[in-house]
């Protein structure tokens, strides 16, 4: 049920006048478009100030929907894995899209921040967790020959989403009010995600791209189920690496504008404009590091990302000063770039080390590192800012963690050929 037969795939793609070989790119494009809707969470800063003014709440309270969103997102990812393998990406995307829409629509009726956190954060985040898993699962199955690249292209939609959803959200807030804006966007996302999800499907289990032969490394990779995967060193290294990469990336997302204004003394308009530039780097980091994961191995791509994070954090920590705009731009471009990288590296690693038979449940569990990193990263930034009085203090532990990430990647994120079958089956 999770995979339609070859005839149905061919007939569906024939509607577009394409063979499965060429038509498989349609699924990447559909996943990218769906993820533009899902990535609207990265535009949350547009809603925060209007909500603070509406309900007279502080900045910490207005961050609650954002934090609970990522927690719910991370919890639903592993839970959606088994149904994805059983039923395929189409029903999961449709269900997830409906849940996303309901969360946003309920948010439009929120009387307070608690209700908004439940509606937008928990319900909306759950819908995104269901849908996101389906889009990358479809891309990974259709492209065993370019898995890292196409997963990176699929999640590119999340990274570039603020370029569309932030100005759109701001326009709606100015013209219709912040709560009504949630409702309008919720209806739009529900319709778009459901319609875009209708064509999604998995290929036949025996389908292979024309002319593609599995590498010797791929042939040595067994399909591991979730219980087998968690017993491997590779899983431990991947989870910890994903956690550190996410912590640094989402910390950067949350404090980019305040750091620009408080530390580097930029005006609000300039800081906001530069956040849009950073979002571009977050988006392009996904396909670039996905490509690198295919070409130089996921472990090496992971080590490169941590080296860049460490260098950026050191640059920002020791170079922060009023007027040092160049340091601000270079440092945060690098952090956003590598924050997006792990959303391509992690799924590529999961498939490379554990196969694709149980990909949905496996990557869902790996993805819990994203939720943990999102929560810890945001809390770390806020707590250090409150304790020390400056966001500069955030960059020192990030640099240390990135160096730890290099060590973890080198010793634990190992190629399949280096992992013994005894370890996998233990």
Secondary structure, DSSP 8 states (H G I E B T S, - for coil): --S--HHHHHHHHHTTT--HHHHTHHHHHHHHHHHHHHGGGGGHHHHHHHHHHHHT--HHHHTHHHHHHHHHHHHHHHHHHHHHHHH-HHHHHHHHHHHHHHHHHHHTT-SSHHHHIIIIIIIIHHHHHHHHHHHHHHHHHH-TTSHHHHHHHHHHHHHHHHHHHHHHHHHHHHHH-HHHHHHHHHHHHHHHHHHHHTT-----TT---TT----HHHHT-----HHHHTTSHHHHHHHHHHHHHHHHHHHHHHHHHHHHHHTS---HHHHHHHHHHHHHHHHHHHHHHHHHHHHH-HHHHHHHHHHHHHHHHHHHHHH--TT-HHHHHHHHHHHHHHHHHHHHHHHHHHHHHH-STTHHHHHHHHTHHHHHHHHHHHHHHHHHHHHHSSTTHHHHHHHHHHHHHHHHHHHHS--GGGS-HHHHH-
